């Protein structure tokens, strides 16, 4: 008697998905899909050998979840002699924006990856998602909003994760189990419509099949395959363009040349998306579109600028210091001192000294032997050289046309007099009357080198 057609189809699929002899961590929930997956793996084991390690994830969301785990462990061991590892996970949402459904998925995948680490780097994680799941996923993504890659649905291979049943329907798998008298458990949470996917499965899809297209699932899966082909073409085009122009999106600053280029918009969008992923940004379609049409700022302060026929992606500038963070720092007699947005060079010299830098302050050494530096604070004022009255530092910055972005970074020199600190200089902008030095006097020479070329 020949091999079952479903097993032949499955064997053809897995030969493309993983090499012989690799460890397989197989997620077994006890439902019909996962039991069919395990049955097919065992049925084809002699023709495509692998080391099978079943695991059951207990989310603890139902009172009978522990009993379900016991049934899976007992049944699988009795049927195939395999021991099933049981991992209890915490499905409590970690943020206000995370649903229980999302938290359960996060915890489940984390447990699967951790278990896979026990069997080596070449271990695959095998999941039982089938074609009905794929249709639900694609429709759900259409309804909530997605791009070309999202329309592709679940991938057969996604890193360590393998989904060999995406070409099989739920009903075909159940018929296969019935023919072999394999039992499974019905999880009542699969019919609970408080979950988004279940509402789509039990309400939206049946309505659309009845009222619009009886073969909706096939149409959605066909759309997913076409989107996957287009997504793969875009990925290949991005790889080629990046290689030709030596673009590495993992670098903090990236330039994407657009001059004399007929680069299609989807390819540029894909490159921007890759940059975001590489730097931990979850970019929406709106944020990517904003970057395509003009200068914009992304989350965490990442910037996109259109300059001279190219897109320039840059890391965030140092954040504006909070006043309480910017405590006074004592200046050394000589040396280099890192400062917000640049660095300071300090030395003792005779006044006046030549070759003054663009941003330099000279403070009389005899009167002010000890100096410190800090950021501008509310209420700061100074008595500029030659003036009788005082002036707010805010007005100094405004008169000197210092961008707001830099005002709280600009180094302010202070000295201690009669138990109180006094502002003696804003480096390169103004000196206090009390800090001036006579010719031939020894001074603290303070030069600031800010990184403001792109401001």
Secondary structure, 3 states (H helix, E strand, C coil): CCCCHHHHHHHHHHHHHCCCCCEEEEECCCCHHHHHHHHHHHHCCCCCCCEEEEEEEECCCCCCHHHHHHHHHHHHHHHHCCCCEEEECCCCCCCCCCCHHHHHHHHHHHHHHHHHHCCCCCCEEECCCCHHHHHHHHHHHHHHCCCHHHHCCCCCEECCEECCCCCCCHHHHHHHHHHCCCCCCCCHHHHCCCCHHHHHHHHHHHHHHHHCCCCHHHHHHHHHHHHHHHHHHHHHHHHHHHHHCCCCCCCCCEEEECCCCCCCHHHHHHHHHHHHHHCCCCCCHHHHHHHHHCCEECHHHCEEEEECCEEEEECCCCCCCCCCCCCCEECCCCEEEEECCEEEEEEEEECCCCCCCCCEEEEECCCCCCEEEECCCCCCEECECCCCCCEEHHHHHHHCCCCHHHHCCCCEEEEEECCEEEEEEECCCEEEHHHCCCCCCEEEEEEEEECCCCC
